Amino acid sequence: MINSIKDTMTLYNGIKIPGFGFGVWQIPQDATAQCVKEAIKAG
């Protein structure tokens, strides 16, 4: 269970990935770069 943005999930091959992500799949392409920049600035 993910309780914090610092928690990870372990995949079947043992690799750990963040449990929280920033999805941009449905954001218009021209807005994606700015959204990602703001997410990076926010940490």
PyMOL Python script that loads the backbone (N, CA, C, O; Angstrom):
from pymol import cmd

cmd.read_pdbstr("""\
ATOM      1  N   MET A   1       0.850  -1.180   0.000  1.00  0.00           N
ATOM      2  CA  MET A   1       0.000   0.000   0.000  1.00  0.00           C
ATOM      3  C   MET A   1       0.898   1.246   0.000  1.00  0.00           C
ATOM      4  O   MET A   1       1.936   1.278   0.660  1.00  0.00           O
ATOM      5  N   ILE A   2       0.485   2.243  -0.735  1.00  0.00           N
ATOM      6  CA  ILE A   2       1.231   3.488  -0.832  1.00  0.00           C
ATOM      7  C   ILE A   2       0.637   4.489   0.162  1.00  0.00           C
ATOM      8  O   ILE A   2      -0.518   4.898   0.038  1.00  0.00           O
ATOM      9  N   ASN A   3       1.447   4.872   1.145  1.00  0.00           N
ATOM     10  CA  ASN A   3       0.994   5.818   2.168  1.00  0.00           C
ATOM     11  C   ASN A   3       1.698   7.157   2.078  1.00  0.00           C
ATOM     12  O   ASN A   3       1.284   8.125   2.716  1.00  0.00           O
ATOM     13  N   SER A   4       2.758   7.218   1.293  1.00  0.00           N
ATOM     14  CA  SER A   4       3.577   8.419   1.205  1.00  0.00           C
ATOM     15  C   SER A   4       4.134   8.517  -0.215  1.00  0.00           C
ATOM     16  O   SER A   4       4.258   7.499  -0.895  1.00  0.00           O
ATOM     17  N   ILE A   5       4.468   9.712  -0.668  1.00  0.00           N
ATOM     18  CA  ILE A   5       5.042   9.846  -2.005  1.00  0.00           C
ATOM     19  C   ILE A   5       6.440   9.262  -2.074  1.00  0.00           C
ATOM     20  O   ILE A   5       6.989   9.100  -3.164  1.00  0.00           O
ATOM     21  N   LYS A   6       7.027   8.941  -0.921  1.00  0.00           N
ATOM     22  CA  LYS A   6       8.349   8.326  -0.897  1.00  0.00           C
ATOM     23  C   LYS A   6       8.283   6.802  -0.935  1.00  0.00           C
ATOM     24  O   LYS A   6       9.320   6.151  -1.069  1.00  0.00           O
ATOM     25  N   ASP A   7       7.090   6.218  -0.820  1.00  0.00           N
ATOM     26  CA  ASP A   7       6.944   4.760  -0.855  1.00  0.00           C
ATOM     27  C   ASP A   7       7.202   4.230  -2.255  1.00  0.00           C
ATOM     28  O   ASP A   7       6.980   4.922  -3.249  1.00  0.00           O
ATOM     29  N   THR A   8       7.672   2.993  -2.320  1.00  0.00           N
ATOM     30  CA  THR A   8       7.936   2.354  -3.605  1.00  0.00           C
ATOM     31  C   THR A   8       7.147   1.051  -3.716  1.00  0.00           C
ATOM     32  O   THR A   8       6.629   0.524  -2.731  1.00  0.00           O
ATOM     33  N   MET A   9       7.075   0.559  -4.933  1.00  0.00           N
ATOM     34  CA  MET A   9       6.474  -0.741  -5.209  1.00  0.00           C
ATOM     35  C   MET A   9       7.559  -1.607  -5.836  1.00  0.00           C
ATOM     36  O   MET A   9       8.377  -1.111  -6.611  1.00  0.00           O
ATOM     37  N   THR A  10       7.573  -2.890  -5.509  1.00  0.00           N
ATOM     38  CA  THR A  10       8.564  -3.787  -6.072  1.00  0.00           C
ATOM     39  C   THR A  10       7.908  -4.601  -7.185  1.00  0.00           C
ATOM     40  O   THR A  10       6.890  -5.260  -6.974  1.00  0.00           O
ATOM     41  N   LEU A  11       8.506  -4.542  -8.369  1.00  0.00           N
ATOM     42  CA  LEU A  11       8.009  -5.299  -9.506  1.00  0.00           C
ATOM     43  C   LEU A  11       8.395  -6.767  -9.374  1.00  0.00           C
ATOM     44  O   LEU A  11       9.225  -7.118  -8.534  1.00  0.00           O
ATOM     45  N   TYR A  12       7.800  -7.626 -10.195  1.00  0.00           N
ATOM     46  CA  TYR A  12       8.065  -9.067 -10.129  1.00  0.00           C
ATOM     47  C   TYR A  12       9.533  -9.406 -10.338  1.00  0.00           C
ATOM     48  O   TYR A  12       9.990 -10.460  -9.897  1.00  0.00           O
ATOM     49  N   ASN A  13      10.286  -8.521 -11.010  1.00  0.00           N
ATOM     50  CA  ASN A  13      11.706  -8.790 -11.262  1.00  0.00           C
ATOM     51  C   ASN A  13      12.617  -8.179 -10.189  1.00  0.00           C
ATOM     52  O   ASN A  13      13.840  -8.202 -10.330  1.00  0.00           O
ATOM     53  N   GLY A  14      12.027  -7.633  -9.118  1.00  0.00           N
ATOM     54  CA  GLY A  14      12.795  -7.104  -8.004  1.00  0.00           C
ATOM     55  C   GLY A  14      13.129  -5.627  -8.089  1.00  0.00           C
ATOM     56  O   GLY A  14      13.641  -5.056  -7.126  1.00  0.00           O
ATOM     57  N   ILE A  15      12.852  -5.001  -9.214  1.00  0.00           N
ATOM     58  CA  ILE A  15      13.140  -3.576  -9.379  1.00  0.00           C
ATOM     59  C   ILE A  15      12.072  -2.761  -8.651  1.00  0.00           C
ATOM     60  O   ILE A  15      10.878  -3.046  -8.750  1.00  0.00           O
ATOM     61  N   LYS A  16      12.523  -1.744  -7.919  1.00  0.00           N
ATOM     62  CA  LYS A  16      11.595  -0.875  -7.198  1.00  0.00           C
ATOM     63  C   LYS A  16      11.291   0.362  -8.037  1.00  0.00           C
ATOM     64  O   LYS A  16      12.176   0.929  -8.678  1.00  0.00           O
ATOM     65  N   ILE A  17      10.030   0.767  -8.019  1.00  0.00           N
ATOM     66  CA  ILE A  17       9.599   1.960  -8.734  1.00  0.00           C
ATOM     67  C   ILE A  17       8.815   2.851  -7.766  1.00  0.00           C
ATOM     68  O   ILE A  17       8.276   2.355  -6.776  1.00  0.00           O
ATOM     69  N   PRO A  18       8.747   4.141  -8.034  1.00  0.00           N
ATOM     70  CA  PRO A  18       7.952   5.015  -7.164  1.00  0.00           C
ATOM     71  C   PRO A  18       6.491   4.587  -7.161  1.00  0.00           C
ATOM     72  O   PRO A  18       5.956   4.162  -8.185  1.00  0.00           O
ATOM     73  N   GLY A  19       5.859   4.702  -6.018  1.00  0.00           N
ATOM     74  CA  GLY A  19       4.448   4.363  -5.911  1.00  0.00           C
ATOM     75  C   GLY A  19       3.536   5.491  -6.346  1.00  0.00           C
ATOM     76  O   GLY A  19       2.330   5.309  -6.512  1.00  0.00           O
ATOM     77  N   PHE A  20       4.123   6.644  -6.527  1.00  0.00           N
ATOM     78  CA  PHE A  20       3.358   7.823  -6.921  1.00  0.00           C
ATOM     79  C   PHE A  20       3.962   8.367  -8.198  1.00  0.00           C
ATOM     80  O   PHE A  20       5.181   8.508  -8.295  1.00  0.00           O
ATOM     81  N   GLY A  21       3.147   8.670  -9.160  1.00  0.00           N
ATOM     82  CA  GLY A  21       3.665   9.186 -10.421  1.00  0.00           C
ATOM     83  C   GLY A  21       2.944  10.447 -10.854  1.00  0.00           C
ATOM     84  O   GLY A  21       1.908  10.816 -10.302  1.00  0.00           O
ATOM     85  N   PHE A  22       3.502  11.082 -11.830  1.00  0.00           N
ATOM     86  CA  PHE A  22       2.904  12.286 -12.396  1.00  0.00           C
ATOM     87  C   PHE A  22       2.512  11.960 -13.831  1.00  0.00           C
ATOM     88  O   PHE A  22       3.361  11.960 -14.723  1.00  0.00           O
ATOM     89  N   GLY A  23       1.247  11.685 -14.055  1.00  0.00           N
ATOM     90  CA  GLY A  23       0.781  11.286 -15.369  1.00  0.00           C
ATOM     91  C   GLY A  23       0.495  12.464 -16.281  1.00  0.00           C
ATOM     92  O   GLY A  23      -0.116  13.448 -15.865  1.00  0.00           O
ATOM     93  N   VAL A  24       0.936  12.361 -17.522  1.00  0.00           N
ATOM     94  CA  VAL A  24       0.682  13.417 -18.502  1.00  0.00           C
ATOM     95  C   VAL A  24       0.037  12.843 -19.762  1.00  0.00           C
ATOM     96  O   VAL A  24       0.012  13.501 -20.802  1.00  0.00           O
ATOM     97  N   TRP A  25      -0.475  11.638 -19.674  1.00  0.00           N
ATOM     98  CA  TRP A  25      -0.989  10.939 -20.837  1.00  0.00           C
ATOM     99  C   TRP A  25      -2.065  11.719 -21.593  1.00  0.00           C
ATOM    100  O   TRP A  25      -2.041  11.748 -22.824  1.00  0.00           O
ATOM    101  N   GLN A  26      -2.993  12.341 -20.901  1.00  0.00           N
ATOM    102  CA  GLN A  26      -4.093  13.029 -21.586  1.00  0.00           C
ATOM    103  C   GLN A  26      -3.948  14.548 -21.607  1.00  0.00           C
ATOM    104  O   GLN A  26      -4.883  15.251 -21.990  1.00  0.00           O
ATOM    105  N   ILE A  27      -2.810  15.052 -21.207  1.00  0.00           N
ATOM    106  CA  ILE A  27      -2.578  16.490 -21.259  1.00  0.00           C
ATOM    107  C   ILE A  27      -2.165  16.858 -22.686  1.00  0.00           C
ATOM    108  O   ILE A  27      -1.333  16.168 -23.276  1.00  0.00           O
ATOM    109  N   PRO A  28      -2.723  17.924 -23.251  1.00  0.00           N
ATOM    110  CA  PRO A  28      -2.317  18.322 -24.600  1.00  0.00           C
ATOM    111  C   PRO A  28      -0.809  18.516 -24.688  1.00  0.00           C
ATOM    112  O   PRO A  28      -0.188  19.017 -23.751  1.00  0.00           O
ATOM    113  N   GLN A  29      -0.228  18.127 -25.798  1.00  0.00           N
ATOM    114  CA  GLN A  29       1.219  18.129 -25.966  1.00  0.00           C
ATOM    115  C   GLN A  29       1.848  19.486 -25.675  1.00  0.00           C
ATOM    116  O   GLN A  29       2.921  19.553 -25.076  1.00  0.00           O
ATOM    117  N   ASP A  30       1.204  20.553 -26.087  1.00  0.00           N
ATOM    118  CA  ASP A  30       1.792  21.872 -25.870  1.00  0.00           C
ATOM    119  C   ASP A  30       1.814  22.284 -24.397  1.00  0.00           C
ATOM    120  O   ASP A  30       2.572  23.180 -24.024  1.00  0.00           O
ATOM    121  N   ALA A  31       1.002  21.650 -23.561  1.00  0.00           N
ATOM    122  CA  ALA A  31       0.981  21.972 -22.137  1.00  0.00           C
ATOM    123  C   ALA A  31       1.847  21.020 -21.310  1.00  0.00           C
ATOM    124  O   ALA A  31       2.157  21.321 -20.157  1.00  0.00           O
ATOM    125  N   THR A  32       2.239  19.887 -21.873  1.00  0.00           N
ATOM    126  CA  THR A  32       2.974  18.874 -21.121  1.00  0.00           C
ATOM    127  C   THR A  32       4.303  19.382 -20.582  1.00  0.00           C
ATOM    128  O   THR A  32       4.618  19.144 -19.416  1.00  0.00           O
ATOM    129  N   ALA A  33       5.090  20.073 -21.397  1.00  0.00           N
ATOM    130  CA  ALA A  33       6.405  20.547 -20.958  1.00  0.00           C
ATOM    131  C   ALA A  33       6.283  21.458 -19.747  1.00  0.00           C
ATOM    132  O   ALA A  33       7.050  21.320 -18.795  1.00  0.00           O
ATOM    133  N   GLN A  34       5.344  22.373 -19.767  1.00  0.00           N
ATOM    134  CA  GLN A  34       5.169  23.284 -18.631  1.00  0.00           C
ATOM    135  C   GLN A  34       4.715  22.530 -17.389  1.00  0.00           C
ATOM    136  O   GLN A  34       5.178  22.826 -16.288  1.00  0.00           O
ATOM    137  N   CYS A  35       3.825  21.572 -17.543  1.00  0.00           N
ATOM    138  CA  CYS A  35       3.375  20.770 -16.392  1.00  0.00           C
ATOM    139  C   CYS A  35       4.540  19.999 -15.766  1.00  0.00           C
ATOM    140  O   CYS A  35       4.662  19.947 -14.542  1.00  0.00           O
ATOM    141  N   VAL A  36       5.382  19.410 -16.588  1.00  0.00           N
ATOM    142  CA  VAL A  36       6.530  18.647 -16.090  1.00  0.00           C
ATOM    143  C   VAL A  36       7.519  19.570 -15.393  1.00  0.00           C
ATOM    144  O   VAL A  36       8.057  19.219 -14.343  1.00  0.00           O
ATOM    145  N   LYS A  37       7.765  20.749 -15.964  1.00  0.00           N
ATOM    146  CA  LYS A  37       8.674  21.713 -15.322  1.00  0.00           C
ATOM    147  C   LYS A  37       8.165  22.087 -13.933  1.00  0.00           C
ATOM    148  O   LYS A  37       8.942  22.156 -12.980  1.00  0.00           O
ATOM    149  N   GLU A  38       6.869  22.326 -13.821  1.00  0.00           N
ATOM    150  CA  GLU A  38       6.291  22.701 -12.524  1.00  0.00           C
ATOM    151  C   GLU A  38       6.372  21.547 -11.533  1.00  0.00           C
ATOM    152  O   GLU A  38       6.618  21.767 -10.347  1.00  0.00           O
ATOM    153  N   ALA A  39       6.167  20.327 -12.002  1.00  0.00           N
ATOM    154  CA  ALA A  39       6.276  19.153 -11.126  1.00  0.00           C
ATOM    155  C   ALA A  39       7.699  18.983 -10.618  1.00  0.00           C
ATOM    156  O   ALA A  39       7.906  18.661  -9.448  1.00  0.00           O
ATOM    157  N   ILE A  40       8.668  19.193 -11.476  1.00  0.00           N
ATOM    158  CA  ILE A  40      10.078  19.072 -11.070  1.00  0.00           C
ATOM    159  C   ILE A  40      10.414  20.147 -10.040  1.00  0.00           C
ATOM    160  O   ILE A  40      11.085  19.869  -9.045  1.00  0.00           O
ATOM    161  N   LYS A  41       9.949  21.374 -10.278  1.00  0.00           N
ATOM    162  CA  LYS A  41      10.203  22.450  -9.312  1.00  0.00           C
ATOM    163  C   LYS A  41       9.581  22.136  -7.957  1.00  0.00           C
ATOM    164  O   LYS A  41      10.143  22.483  -6.919  1.00  0.00           O
ATOM    165  N   ALA A  42       8.418  21.478  -7.965  1.00  0.00           N
ATOM    166  CA  ALA A  42       7.723  21.152  -6.720  1.00  0.00           C
ATOM    167  C   ALA A  42       8.395  19.999  -5.970  1.00  0.00           C
ATOM    168  O   ALA A  42       8.136  19.781  -4.787  1.00  0.00           O
ATOM    169  N   GLY A  43       9.259  19.269  -6.673  1.00  0.00           N
ATOM    170  CA  GLY A  43       9.988  18.183  -6.025  1.00  0.00           C
ATOM    171  C   GLY A  43       9.326  16.869  -6.211  1.00  0.00           C
ATOM    172  O   GLY A  43       9.821  15.854  -5.723  1.00  0.00           O
TER     173      GLY A  43
END
""", "prot")
cmd.dss("prot")
cmd.show_as("cartoon", "prot")
cmd.util.cbc("prot")
cmd.orient("prot")
